[in-house]
Amino acid sequence: MDVDKSRRAQAEQDIRTIESAMDMYKLDNFRYPTTEQGIKALVSKPDTTPEPENYEEGGYLRRVPKDPWGNRYRYRNPGEHGDIDIYSFGADGIPGGEDENADIGNWKIERNN
């Protein structure tokens, strides 16, 4: 597997992990974090409205990962492609692109259900 494919596979795995943690957050608090609260809401309890009432002690992730290119993962609620969007801008770190520069989002990842 070449380096680009392994980085893309790592990004997809990270996005699945973040999405699963978001689902657990929603199960406990009846809503996803706002866009402003972001992915960091999975690590420490947000103190902005709406504050989660049943926040899991210790959070839902130990830390917010960086994508394999060293950039932050993006989060949007409501999403443009589903309830929430979790994504990386790929190797170039800017929206759009093709091949290794193509965006990777939770709406593009195949599920093994």
Residue, then its C-alpha position, 0 to 999 in steps of 0.5 A: m500500500d502506498v503512503d497516500k492510500s495508507r494516509r487516506a485509510q487512516a483518515e477514514q478510520d479516524i472519521r469513523t471513530i469520531e463519528s461513533a463518539m458523536d453518536m455516543y454523545k448524542l445518545d447521552n445528550f439527545r443532540y450532537p454538539t453544535t458546530e461551534q462546540g465542535i469535535k473538542a466537545l468529545v474531549s471536554k464538556p462544552d460550557t456553551t449553550p446548549e450544555p450537555e446534561n448527561y456528559e460522560e465522565g472522562g469524555y468520549l475521546r481521549r484527544v482530538p486527532k489531527d488528520p494524517w497530514g497534520n491538519r484538524y478534522r472539520y465538523r459541521n452541524p447540521g451537515e450538508h450531507g447528513d445530520i453531521d459532517i466530519y471531514s478532512f480536506g485531504a493532503d493539500g488541506i484545502p477544500g475540493g481536489e482530486d486524488e490525494n488532495a480529495d476531501i474525505g468525509n463521513w458521507k463518502i466512507e463505505r460502511n461494513n454493516 
